[in-house]
Amino acid sequence: MFDHILVPLDGSSLAECVLPHVIAIARALEARVTLLQVLERPHGRSQSQFVEPLDWYMGAAEARTYLNTLAARLQKADLQVETAFLEGQAAERIIEFARDQSVGLIILSSHGRSGLSGWNVSSIVLKIILRAYLPVMIVRAYQPPEHDLMGLRYRRLLVPLDCSQRAECVLPLATALARFHEAELLAGHVVTRPQMPHRAPLLPEERKLATQIIERNRLEATRYLRQLQPRLDVRVRTHIAISDHAAATLHDLVEQADVDLVVLSAHGYSGSVKWPYGSLAVNFISYGATPLLIVQDFSPEEVEYTQAEMFARERKGH
């Protein structure tokens, strides 16, 4: 389980939307919290351009005061809170800090000082998500904020499961949260219809084959979820759907069931070390509107470097 939570902040009210969730998660897991702010070079300045020392010093002092003020507020919730202040490029420094300090979970606001946009997450958040190779939680800054820092309680958690052991890696975390918040855990499984490309109508035997595959997979999922329920020791409800598109069906389920938090494995059956996230996780990052907690089942050493990463490492001499 996670005993160290990292919370990157940039001084904006949008970024602070994570704070009720930080308390809700940290109290449930009995984890310590580090509030981190990275002071970047002002926009529009190149590395060679001069930065006024007094302006830089004042910005650093303000950042430290800001972090200490927020830390005091979180400590009132009986959390163990530390602060950290760094200089440099935000995404890179946050990732370095998380790895160096053995962070178990990074909680991120989808947007911060740059403001809301039509993109579901900001560019800095996306960089952190793609490169940290750690469990991450995304809180949607465009949703109505929780004004009571200590009043947030999760009522219903959705855990998508595809009957794979990889997808099950979220269960210890999901059950711990459900137990602490006395929430319902909704275990969702989507039986996808088999793709059968055709230019003419399917033959009767082909339609029969597709029906048999669907029914076989539905029965297997039903058996799997029935056997899983007694192991979870929390209030569990299962949901099995048959659909052409698993992600779209799960998004509909989030809305219909009034889910507070989606807890998802980075990969499932089709997981590949070529990418840090599978297609379902990428879809929920890109299009989800509910707080999302992704448990990373690959370590940084397992995920293959992209060509861009390899080129960057070669230029730096690594």
C-alpha positions, 0 to 999 in steps of 0.5 A: 500500500502507499505510505507516501503521497506527493501533491504537486501544487502551483499556487492556483485555486484550480490546483488546490481542488485536490486537497479534499481528496488528499485528506480522504486518501491519506487518512484511509491509507495512513500515509504521510503527505508531501506538498511540492511546488516547483518554481519555473523560469518565467514564460518567454525567457530562454535559459540565457536570459537574465532573471532579476534575482530579487523577483526570483527570491520573492517568488521563492519566499511566497511559494514557501509561505504558501506551502507552509500555510496549506500544510498547517490546514492539512495538519488539522486533519491529523495528517503528517505533512511535509513541504518541498520547494524546487526550481526548474522544469515542473514535470521533470523535477516532480518526477525526479522528486517522486522517484528519489523520495520513494513516493507511492502515489502522486495526486494531481489536479487536471489543471492549474495556473495556466487555467482551464482548457478544452483539453482534459488534462494540462500539458504538465499533468500529461507529462507527469502521468506518462513518465512517472511510472507510478500510481497517479490520481487525477482530480478534475479541476473543472468539476465543482470543488469540495469546499469542506476539506475534511468533509469528502467521503467516497460513496461508490467506487468503480473498479473495472475488471477484465478477469486478469491478475493485472487488473486485480492489482487495484483491489487492495487499494480499492477495498481499503478506501471502500472500508474506510469510507464505508463506500460501495465497491462496484466491480464492472466487467464488459463482455465485448462482442467479437469483431467479425469483419464482413462485407456481406451479412453474416452467415447463420453459423457465423452469428451462432459462433459470435453468440457462443463466444459472448455467452462463454465470456459472460459466464466466465465473468459471472463465475469470476466475479462471484468467486471474487466477492467473498475475498473483498470484505467490503460491500460489493455490487457487480455489473456485467454488460455486453457491448461493442465498446468497453470504454464507452460502456464504463463511462456510461456506468460511471454516470448512471451509478453516480460513481465518486472515484474510478480505481483502475489498473494501468493494464489488463489482459492485453498489457504491453511493456511498450506503453505505460498505460493500456487503451482503457486507462488512456481513454479514462485519462483523456475523456473521463470526468470523474476523479481517477486513480490509476495503479501502475502495474509496471515498474520504470525498468519494465516499460520500454523507452520511446524513441524520443526518450532514447534520443533525449537520454543520448543527448544528455549522455546517459 
